Amino acid sequence: MSDVLAYAIAALLLIQALLRAPSAVRGRVRKRSLWGAFAALAAAWLTRTSLAHDVLGSFGIVDLAYLVKHVLAITGICVLLRYVTAVYSTAEPSESISRTVQISGIVHRVATRASLGTIAVMVSVFFFALDEVVADVLYFTGRYAGEPGLAVYMGLFYLYMATAAAVCAVQWGGAVRRIPQRAVRIGMVMMAGAMVLAVLYALLRTAYVLLITFTPVSDRFSLAQEAVTDTLLYATFLLWGLGALAPALRAARQRVRALGDLLAIHPLWRDLAMSAPHRIRQNPRTLLHGVPGMAHVNTLHDVCSYYDETPDARVQRFVTEIRDVMLELSRHAPPALAELALAERNGPGAAAGEALWIRAAQAAYQTQPASPHASLPFSAGTTLAAEVPHFRAVTEAYRKLTAEHGWQVLQAATTSADQLTQVKP
């Protein structure tokens, strides 16, 4: 049963690591740290299994699996602690959170050195001070009961764990009231609660280790203690893992939605970028564009480009660049072009009318002289939330049109402008 729970918790942590893998690949320090914490703690849980004990036991070092598990756990806790404290230590201090910021800054600076020191002492104690192993005892603490080295080894581990868990509990608990999203707020409450359980676990285990160092205990008491503390440990990681899923899933949903928006507006962005590449920060990819299937590959490259930090930032860039190029085109478009395009397509404000204007303005950009004054004849709103659905609709209409449609409307607008010029006295 313990192996099943260990595998389940490791799988839960690995899911978290996979959800954060894109951020880790891009090399962003904070998010890479969070990914590393989940990966290290998942590996620590895997070393609790019978399979890991058998594999590590084949190296000929007694109880090596326990040492590896504890080192991985401290590494994961350290990286998690640095991530959590980094978020607060770089925040703008205010009267309500200045003390939290100060504590976070101190903990952030000493966390790595403390973990390295803890690991160094534990490794030394493991190899040089834990000698009298009782091989037929199932649990690590019972195998070295009565040895002073056990109190040093496990005492350091539990002290580090309790301190880190307390800091995380304070940080996450204090952040709950500032989170507007209900699901994320519930997740943070679960994570803070998990850290409280972790502190309780560390305190109970420390008391037990000190007890068996100075006096023998019955097998019944030892088994009861292991059952209680293991239950606390399982509850800690299950609660923390499930709580951490809330912000991860929310971020995943945002990423999927942003990728959908990018794919939807990419055809319009690509064509406009090709029309005025000097207004684009990263030009669309055209590698082997004539080869069948490469158009889709190039689209995926544009949509998943590492140029932007996140897909949301990429959506913002696409929308901004679409507007910039449209403004550039408008310098060459005849004044009557917008009115004529709207009249051709479903009335004022219709996305189809704007799409037709874009086609015609692209044609004008190639043939008409530039005007020093220009303005966009269309408005998609003042926020990204309003612009994205608007440009999705425009793109859908744009794909149904051809360059020929644009030339026809441009010719009509030019003819109308010439006629007006001739009529004037």
DONU-96164 format. One record per residue (C-alpha): residue number from 1; x, y, z. Coordinates in Angstrom, 1 decimal. Layout:
residues N
PT   i     xx     yy     zz
PT NUM      X      Y      Z
...
//
This chain:
residues 425
PT   i     xx     yy     zz
PT   1    0.0    0.0    0.0
PT   2    2.9    2.4    0.8
PT   3    4.3    1.8   -2.7
PT   4    1.0    2.6   -4.3
PT   5    0.7    5.9   -2.4
PT   6    4.3    6.8   -3.2
PT   7    3.8    6.2   -6.9
PT   8    0.5    8.2   -6.8
PT   9    2.1   11.2   -5.1
PT  10    5.2   11.0   -7.4
PT  11    2.8   11.0  -10.4
PT  12    0.9   14.0   -9.0
PT  13    4.2   15.9   -8.6
PT  14    5.4   14.8  -12.1
PT  15    2.2   16.2  -13.6
PT  16    3.0   19.5  -12.0
PT  17    6.5   19.3  -13.5
PT  18    5.2   18.5  -16.9
PT  19    2.7   21.4  -16.8
PT  20    5.6   23.8  -16.0
PT  21    8.1   22.2  -18.5
PT  22    7.6   24.9  -21.2
PT  23    8.7   27.6  -18.7
PT  24   11.7   25.5  -17.7
PT  25   12.8   25.0  -21.3
PT  26   12.7   28.8  -21.9
PT  27   15.1   29.2  -19.0
PT  28   13.1   31.6  -16.8
PT  29   14.7   31.4  -13.4
PT  30   11.7   31.5  -11.1
PT  31    9.5   29.1  -13.1
PT  32   12.4   26.8  -13.8
PT  33   12.9   26.7  -10.0
PT  34    9.3   25.7   -9.5
PT  35    9.7   23.0  -12.1
PT  36   12.9   21.8  -10.4
PT  37   11.2   21.6   -7.0
PT  38    8.4   19.3   -8.3
PT  39   10.9   17.1  -10.2
PT  40   13.2   16.7   -7.2
PT  41   10.4   15.9   -4.8
PT  42    8.8   13.5   -7.3
PT  43   12.2   11.7   -7.5
PT  44   12.4   11.7   -3.7
PT  45    9.0    9.9   -3.5
PT  46   10.1    7.4   -6.1
PT  47   13.1    6.5   -3.9
PT  48   10.6    5.4   -1.2
PT  49    9.4    2.5   -3.3
PT  50   10.6   -1.1   -3.0
PT  51   12.0   -1.0   -6.6
PT  52   14.2    2.0   -5.8
PT  53   15.5    0.4   -2.6
PT  54   16.4   -2.7   -4.6
PT  55   18.1   -0.8   -7.4
PT  56   20.1    1.5   -5.0
PT  57   20.8   -1.4   -2.7
PT  58   22.7   -3.1   -5.6
PT  59   25.5   -0.5   -5.2
PT  60   26.6   -2.2   -1.9
PT  61   26.0    0.8    0.4
PT  62   23.6    0.0    3.2
PT  63   20.5    2.2    3.2
PT  64   21.7    4.3    0.3
PT  65   18.1    4.8   -0.8
PT  66   17.4    6.7    2.4
PT  67   20.3    9.0    1.9
PT  68   19.3    9.7   -1.7
PT  69   15.7   10.3   -0.7
PT  70   16.7   12.8    2.0
PT  71   19.1   14.6   -0.3
PT  72   16.5   14.9   -3.1
PT  73   13.9   16.1   -0.6
PT  74   16.2   18.8    0.8
PT  75   17.1   19.8   -2.8
PT  76   13.4   20.0   -3.8
PT  77   12.5   21.9   -0.6
PT  78   15.4   24.4   -1.1
PT  79   14.4   25.1   -4.7
PT  80   10.8   25.5   -3.7
PT  81   11.7   27.8   -0.8
PT  82   13.8   30.0   -3.1
PT  83   11.0   30.2   -5.6
PT  84    8.4   31.2   -2.9
PT  85   10.7   33.7   -1.2
PT  86   11.8   35.2   -4.5
PT  87    8.3   36.1   -5.4
PT  88    8.0   38.2   -2.2
PT  89   11.6   39.4   -1.8
PT  90   11.3   41.4   -5.0
PT  91    7.8   42.7   -4.4
PT  92    7.2   46.3   -3.7
PT  93    7.1   46.7    0.1
PT  94    4.1   48.3    1.7
PT  95    3.0   48.8    5.3
PT  96    1.0   45.5    5.3
PT  97    3.6   43.3    3.7
PT  98    7.0   45.0    4.4
PT  99    7.9   42.5    7.2
PT 100    7.0   39.6    4.9
PT 101    9.2   41.0    2.2
PT 102   12.1   41.5    4.6
PT 103   11.8   37.9    5.9
PT 104   11.6   36.6    2.4
PT 105   14.7   38.4    1.3
PT 106   16.7   37.0    4.2
PT 107   15.4   33.4    3.7
PT 108   16.0   33.7   -0.1
PT 109   19.7   34.6    0.5
PT 110   20.5   31.9    3.0
PT 111   18.4   29.0    1.7
PT 112   20.9   27.5   -0.7
PT 113   23.8   27.8    1.7
PT 114   21.7   26.3    4.5
PT 115   20.7   23.4    2.3
PT 116   24.2   22.7    1.1
PT 117   25.5   22.8    4.7
PT 118   22.7   20.5    5.9
PT 119   23.4   18.0    3.1
PT 120   27.1   18.0    3.8
PT 121   26.7   17.3    7.5
PT 122   24.0   14.6    6.8
PT 123   26.2   12.8    4.3
PT 124   29.2   12.9    6.7
PT 125   27.0   11.5    9.6
PT 126   25.6    8.9    7.3
PT 127   28.9    7.4    6.3
PT 128   30.9    8.0    9.5
PT 129   28.5    8.0   12.4
PT 130   25.7    5.5   11.6
PT 131   27.3    2.1   12.1
PT 132   25.1   -0.1   14.2
PT 133   22.4   -0.9   11.7
PT 134   19.7   -3.4   12.7
PT 135   19.0   -5.0    9.3
PT 136   15.8   -6.8   10.1
PT 137   14.0   -3.5   11.2
PT 138   11.8   -2.0    8.4
PT 139   12.1    1.7    9.2
PT 140   15.2    3.8    8.9
PT 141   14.9    5.4   12.4
PT 142   14.4    2.0   14.0
PT 143   17.5    0.6   12.3
PT 144   19.7    3.1   14.0
PT 145   17.8    3.6   17.2
PT 146   20.0    4.6   20.1
PT 147   22.8    6.1   18.0
PT 148   23.6    9.8   18.6
PT 149   24.3   10.1   14.9
PT 150   20.7    9.4   14.1
PT 151   19.5   12.4   16.2
PT 152   22.0   14.7   14.3
PT 153   21.1   13.2   10.9
PT 154   17.3   13.2   11.2
PT 155   17.3   16.3   13.4
PT 156   18.9   18.4   10.7
PT 157   16.6   17.0    8.1
PT 158   13.4   17.7   10.1
PT 159   14.7   21.2   11.2
PT 160   15.3   22.2    7.6
PT 161   11.9   20.8    6.5
PT 162   10.0   22.4    9.4
PT 163   11.6   25.8    8.8
PT 164   11.0   25.8    5.0
PT 165    7.4   24.6    5.5
PT 166    6.7   27.3    8.0
PT 167    8.0   30.0    5.7
PT 168    5.9   28.6    2.8
PT 169    2.8   28.4    5.0
PT 170    3.2   32.1    6.0
PT 171    3.8   33.3    2.5
PT 172    0.9   31.3    0.9
PT 173   -1.4   32.0    3.7
PT 174   -0.7   35.7    3.6
PT 175   -1.3   35.7   -0.2
PT 176   -4.7   34.2   -0.1
PT 177   -6.7   37.4    0.6
PT 178   -4.9   39.1   -2.3
PT 179   -5.9   36.5   -5.0
PT 180   -9.1   37.4   -6.9
PT 181   -9.6   34.0   -8.6
PT 182  -11.6   31.7   -6.4
PT 183  -10.1   28.4   -7.7
PT 184   -6.6   29.7   -7.2
PT 185   -7.5   31.1   -3.7
PT 186   -8.7   27.6   -2.7
PT 187   -5.6   26.1   -4.1
PT 188   -3.4   28.4   -2.0
PT 189   -5.4   27.6    1.1
PT 190   -4.8   23.9    0.5
PT 191   -1.1   24.5   -0.1
PT 192   -0.8   26.6    3.1
PT 193   -2.7   23.9    5.0
PT 194   -0.3   21.3    3.7
PT 195    2.7   23.2    5.0
PT 196    1.1   23.4    8.4
PT 197    0.8   19.6    8.3
PT 198    4.4   19.4    7.3
PT 199    5.5   21.4   10.3
PT 200    3.5   19.1   12.6
PT 201    5.0   16.1   10.9
PT 202    8.5   17.4   11.4
PT 203    7.9   18.2   15.1
PT 204    6.4   14.7   15.8
PT 205    9.3   13.0   14.0
PT 206   11.9   15.1   15.8
PT 207   10.4   14.2   19.2
PT 208   10.3   10.5   18.2
PT 209   13.9   10.5   17.0
PT 210   15.1   12.1   20.3
PT 211   13.1    9.7   22.3
PT 212   14.5    6.5   20.6
PT 213   18.0    8.0   20.9
PT 214   17.9    8.0   24.7
PT 215   15.5    5.1   25.5
PT 216   14.1    2.0   23.8
PT 217   10.5    1.9   22.7
PT 218    8.2   -1.0   22.1
PT 219    7.5   -2.3   18.6
PT 220    3.9   -1.4   19.0
PT 221    4.6    2.2   19.8
PT 222    7.1    2.4   16.9
PT 223    4.6    1.1   14.4
PT 224    1.8    3.4   15.7
PT 225    4.2    6.4   15.4
PT 226    5.1    5.4   11.9
PT 227    1.5    5.0   10.9
PT 228    0.5    8.4   12.3
PT 229    3.4   10.3   10.8
PT 230    3.3    8.6    7.5
PT 231   -0.4    9.5    7.3
PT 232    0.5   13.1    8.0
PT 233    3.2   13.0    5.3
PT 234    0.9   11.5    2.7
PT 235   -1.8   14.0    3.5
PT 236    0.8   16.8    3.3
PT 237    1.9   16.0   -0.2
PT 238   -1.5   15.1   -1.5
PT 239   -3.0   18.3   -0.2
PT 240   -0.1   20.4   -1.5
PT 241    0.0   18.6   -4.9
PT 242   -3.8   19.0   -5.4
PT 243   -3.7   22.6   -4.2
PT 244   -0.8   23.4   -6.6
PT 245   -2.9   22.0   -9.5
PT 246   -5.3   25.0   -9.3
PT 247   -2.9   27.7  -10.4
PT 248   -1.2   25.3  -12.8
PT 249   -4.5   24.3  -14.5
PT 250   -5.5   27.9  -14.7
PT 251   -2.2   28.8  -16.4
PT 252   -2.7   25.8  -18.7
PT 253   -6.2   26.9  -19.7
PT 254   -4.9   30.4  -20.4
PT 255   -2.1   29.0  -22.5
PT 256   -4.5   26.8  -24.5
PT 257   -6.8   29.8  -25.0
PT 258   -3.9   32.0  -26.1
PT 259   -2.7   29.4  -28.5
PT 260   -6.2   29.1  -30.0
PT 261   -6.3   32.9  -30.5
PT 262   -2.8   32.9  -32.1
PT 263   -3.8   30.1  -34.5
PT 264   -7.0   32.0  -35.4
PT 265   -5.4   35.4  -36.1
PT 266   -2.2   34.1  -37.6
PT 267   -3.3   34.2  -41.2
PT 268   -4.1   37.9  -41.0
PT 269   -0.9   38.7  -39.0
PT 270    1.2   36.7  -41.5
PT 271   -0.1   38.5  -44.6
PT 272    0.1   41.9  -43.0
PT 273    3.7   41.1  -41.8
PT 274    4.6   40.2  -45.3
PT 275    3.2   43.4  -46.6
PT 276    5.2   45.7  -44.2
PT 277    7.9   43.6  -42.6
PT 278    9.7   46.7  -41.2
PT 279    6.7   47.1  -38.7
PT 280    7.2   43.6  -37.3
PT 281    9.5   42.6  -34.5
PT 282    9.8   39.0  -35.6
PT 283    8.9   38.2  -39.2
PT 284    6.9   35.2  -40.0
PT 285    8.8   32.1  -40.9
PT 286    8.9   31.2  -44.6
PT 287   11.3   28.2  -44.6
PT 288   10.6   25.9  -47.6
PT 289    7.2   27.6  -48.0
PT 290    6.5   25.9  -51.3
PT 291    7.0   22.4  -50.0
PT 292    3.7   20.6  -49.1
PT 293    3.1   20.7  -45.3
PT 294    5.8   23.3  -44.5
PT 295    3.2   26.0  -44.3
PT 296    1.8   24.3  -41.3
PT 297    5.2   23.8  -39.8
PT 298    6.0   27.5  -40.3
PT 299    2.7   28.5  -38.7
PT 300    3.5   26.4  -35.6
PT 301    6.9   28.0  -35.4
PT 302    5.3   31.5  -35.4
PT 303    2.6   30.5  -32.9
PT 304    5.0   28.8  -30.5
PT 305    8.0   31.1  -31.0
PT 306   10.3   31.6  -28.0
PT 307   10.6   35.2  -28.9
PT 308    7.9   36.1  -26.4
PT 309    7.9   35.1  -22.8
PT 310    4.3   33.6  -22.8
PT 311    1.6   32.9  -25.4
PT 312   -0.4   35.8  -23.9
PT 313    2.5   38.1  -24.7
PT 314    2.6   36.7  -28.2
PT 315   -1.1   37.4  -28.6
PT 316   -0.5   41.0  -27.5
PT 317    2.4   41.3  -30.0
PT 318    0.3   39.9  -32.9
PT 319   -2.6   42.3  -32.2
PT 320   -0.2   45.3  -31.8
PT 321    1.6   44.5  -35.0
PT 322   -1.7   44.0  -36.9
PT 323   -2.8   47.5  -35.9
PT 324    0.7   48.9  -36.7
PT 325    0.6   47.5  -40.2
PT 326   -3.0   48.5  -40.8
PT 327   -2.0   52.1  -39.8
PT 328    0.9   51.9  -42.3
PT 329   -1.5   50.7  -45.0
PT 330   -3.9   53.5  -44.3
PT 331   -1.3   56.0  -45.3
PT 332   -1.7   54.8  -48.9
PT 333   -5.4   54.0  -48.9
PT 334   -7.8   56.5  -50.7
PT 335  -10.2   58.3  -48.2
PT 336  -13.3   56.7  -49.7
PT 337  -11.9   53.2  -49.4
PT 338  -13.2   52.4  -45.9
PT 339  -16.7   53.6  -46.7
PT 340  -16.8   51.7  -49.9
PT 341  -15.6   48.5  -48.3
PT 342  -18.2   48.7  -45.5
PT 343  -20.9   49.3  -48.1
PT 344  -19.8   46.2  -50.0
PT 345  -19.9   44.0  -46.8
PT 346  -22.8   44.0  -44.4
PT 347  -22.9   47.6  -43.2
PT 348  -20.8   49.8  -40.9
PT 349  -18.6   48.1  -38.3
PT 350  -18.9   44.6  -39.9
PT 351  -15.7   42.5  -39.7
PT 352  -16.2   41.5  -43.3
PT 353  -16.0   45.2  -44.3
PT 354  -12.8   45.7  -42.4
PT 355  -11.3   42.5  -44.0
PT 356  -12.2   43.9  -47.4
PT 357  -10.6   47.2  -46.6
PT 358   -7.4   45.4  -45.6
PT 359   -7.3   43.6  -48.9
PT 360   -7.8   46.8  -50.8
PT 361   -5.3   48.7  -48.6
PT 362   -2.7   46.0  -49.3
PT 363   -3.2   46.7  -53.0
PT 364   -3.0   50.5  -52.4
PT 365    0.2   50.0  -50.5
PT 366    1.8   48.7  -53.7
PT 367    0.5   51.4  -56.0
PT 368   -0.6   54.6  -54.2
PT 369    1.6   57.3  -52.8
PT 370    1.9   57.7  -49.1
PT 371    0.0   60.5  -47.2
PT 372    1.6   62.2  -44.3
PT 373   -1.6   61.9  -42.3
PT 374   -3.5   58.7  -41.7
PT 375   -5.8   57.1  -39.2
PT 376   -7.4   53.8  -38.8
PT 377  -11.0   53.9  -40.0
PT 378  -12.0   51.0  -37.7
PT 379  -11.9   50.5  -33.9
PT 380  -11.7   47.1  -32.2
PT 381  -11.9   48.4  -28.7
PT 382   -9.5   49.7  -26.1
PT 383   -8.5   46.4  -24.4
PT 384   -6.9   43.2  -25.6
PT 385  -10.0   41.3  -24.4
PT 386  -12.1   43.2  -27.0
PT 387   -9.5   43.3  -29.8
PT 388   -8.8   39.5  -29.9
PT 389  -12.3   38.3  -30.7
PT 390  -12.7   41.2  -33.1
PT 391   -9.6   40.2  -35.1
PT 392  -10.6   36.6  -35.0
PT 393  -13.8   37.6  -36.8
PT 394  -11.8   39.8  -39.2
PT 395   -9.4   37.0  -40.0
PT 396  -12.2   34.6  -40.7
PT 397  -13.7   37.1  -43.2
PT 398  -10.3   37.9  -44.6
PT 399   -9.5   34.3  -45.5
PT 400  -12.7   34.2  -47.6
PT 401  -11.4   37.1  -49.7
PT 402   -8.7   37.2  -52.4
PT 403   -6.3   39.8  -53.5
PT 404   -8.5   40.3  -56.6
PT 405  -11.4   41.4  -54.3
PT 406   -9.1   44.1  -52.9
PT 407   -8.0   45.3  -56.3
PT 408  -11.6   45.6  -57.4
PT 409  -12.6   47.8  -54.4
PT 410   -9.4   49.9  -54.7
PT 411  -10.2   50.5  -58.4
PT 412  -13.8   51.6  -57.5
PT 413  -12.5   53.9  -54.7
PT 414   -9.9   55.4  -57.0
PT 415  -12.4   56.0  -59.8
PT 416  -14.8   57.6  -57.3
PT 417  -12.0   59.9  -56.0
PT 418  -11.1   60.9  -59.6
PT 419  -14.7   61.7  -60.4
PT 420  -15.0   63.9  -57.3
PT 421  -11.8   65.7  -58.3
PT 422  -13.1   66.4  -61.8
PT 423  -16.4   67.8  -60.5
PT 424  -14.7   70.4  -58.3
PT 425  -14.5   73.8  -59.8
//
